[in-house]
């Protein structure tokens, strides 16, 4: 028996099939796994705000999570799925390079400065 199964049995649950848990009311649960710590915090906030885990297609309470009124909760700053302490500080050169990469990625034309403007001015005259 694995340590997880032992833990579930102590809590009154019975492991059933692959990763399934049978509760005391006869319902089978399949625990949701978040793919990142921020998503785990967001799921925790959703459950705190009333999301029902037993329903497969339960509505996600986005508005309730945004309007949370408990600033003493340790996950309050992370409730929107973002880490507020990770901010990038870019130099001007880095910012321009990022803008160029974004323009290429999204298919926007690059605003040219220099020769093209001179050529346009020369052709107007």
C-alpha positions, 0 to 999 in steps of 0.5 A: 500500500502506498503512502497516499493510499494510507493517508486516504484511508486514515481520512475515511476514503477508499482508493478505488481505481487508477487515481480515484477515491471513494468517499463516505457517501459512495461518490468517486472523486478524481483529484484535479491537478494543477500544472503550475503553482499559480494555477493551483492557487487559482483553483484554491481561490475558486473553491474558497469562493464556492466552486463545486469540485463534484461537478465536472463542468462547474462554472469558474467564479472569476468575478468572485475571485477578483472581488475577494475581500480577504487580504489576510489570505496568503494567496490573496496576491496570487488569486488572479493567476499572476505573481505580482512579485515577478516584474521585468525591468527592461532597458530601452534597447531590450524594450525595442528588441521585444517590440520588434519580436512582437511585431514579427510574431503577430505579423505587423509591419515594422515601422521603419525609421531612417532610409525609407523615410528619406526615400519617401521625402526624396520621391515627394520632391 
